[in-house]
Amino acid sequence: MSQRERTPEFAYMLVAEEIKSRIESGEWRPHRPLPAERRLAQELGYALGTVRHGTRILRDLGLLYTVPAKGTFVAPEAPALLRRGVGADLLGGSFGAGRPLRAVGSE
C-alpha cells in the first residue's frame, strides 16, 4: 500500500514530504536542480498545480529556491535546516506557526 493510500493528508503535503525525503537522503543535493515540475508531476502521479503547491511549501521553509527561467533548486542551507527539524511535521498534522492543518469543511 502506498503512502498516498494510507495517509488522508493534502496531496501537496505528500509531494512536499517526498521532495523533502529525497533531500534528506542526499538524492537531491544543495544547488542542484529538481526535475522540471511537469516531469516531477508525472513521476509522482499528481497534477502540476499540486506539485507547485508542494514546492512552494518547501520554498517557504527555506529548503528550496527558484531561479526564474532556470528551475527550482535545493537550497544550500537545506541539510542544516533538516537536521534542525525544519519541516519534520509536514505529515504530522501541523505546519507553520503551530497551526494544525484541517481539510476544508472539517470544522
ZICOR-V35463 format. One record per backbone hydrogen bond with DSSP energy under -0.5 kcal/mol. NH is the residue of the N-H (numbers start at 1). CO is the residue of the C=O. E is the energy in kcal/mol with one decimal. If there is no record, write none. Layout:
nh=NH co=CO e=E
nh=NH co=CO e=E
This chain:
nh=5 co=2 e=-0.6
nh=6 co=2 e=-1.6
nh=7 co=3 e=-2.1
nh=8 co=6 e=-0.5
nh=13 co=10 e=-0.8
nh=14 co=10 e=-1.4
nh=15 co=11 e=-2.0
nh=16 co=12 e=-2.3
nh=17 co=13 e=-2.5
nh=18 co=14 e=-2.2
nh=19 co=15 e=-2.4
nh=20 co=16 e=-2.7
nh=21 co=17 e=-2.5
nh=22 co=18 e=-1.8
nh=23 co=19 e=-1.8
nh=24 co=20 e=-2.8
nh=25 co=21 e=-2.2
nh=26 co=22 e=-0.5
nh=26 co=23 e=-1.0
nh=27 co=22 e=-1.1
nh=28 co=22 e=-1.8
nh=29 co=27 e=-0.5
nh=31 co=74 e=-3.3
nh=32 co=29 e=-2.0
nh=34 co=72 e=-3.2
nh=40 co=36 e=-2.9
nh=41 co=37 e=-2.7
nh=42 co=38 e=-2.2
nh=43 co=39 e=-2.8
nh=44 co=40 e=-2.6
nh=45 co=41 e=-1.5
nh=46 co=41 e=-1.8
nh=51 co=47 e=-1.9
nh=52 co=48 e=-2.5
nh=53 co=49 e=-2.1
nh=54 co=50 e=-2.2
nh=55 co=51 e=-2.5
nh=56 co=52 e=-2.1
nh=57 co=53 e=-1.9
nh=58 co=54 e=-1.6
nh=59 co=55 e=-2.3
nh=60 co=56 e=-2.6
nh=61 co=57 e=-1.3
nh=62 co=59 e=-1.4
nh=63 co=58 e=-2.5
nh=64 co=58 e=-0.9
nh=65 co=73 e=-2.2
nh=67 co=71 e=-2.9
nh=68 co=66 e=-0.6
nh=70 co=67 e=-2.6
nh=71 co=67 e=-2.3
nh=73 co=65 e=-3.5
nh=74 co=29 e=-0.5
nh=74 co=32 e=-2.0
nh=75 co=63 e=-2.5
nh=78 co=75 e=-1.7
nh=81 co=77 e=-2.5
nh=82 co=78 e=-2.7
nh=83 co=79 e=-2.1
nh=84 co=80 e=-1.6
nh=85 co=82 e=-1.2
nh=86 co=81 e=-2.5
nh=88 co=85 e=-2.2
nh=90 co=87 e=-1.5
nh=92 co=89 e=-0.5
nh=94 co=89 e=-1.0
nh=95 co=99 e=-2.1
nh=99 co=96 e=-2.2
nh=101 co=93 e=-2.5
nh=106 co=103 e=-1.8
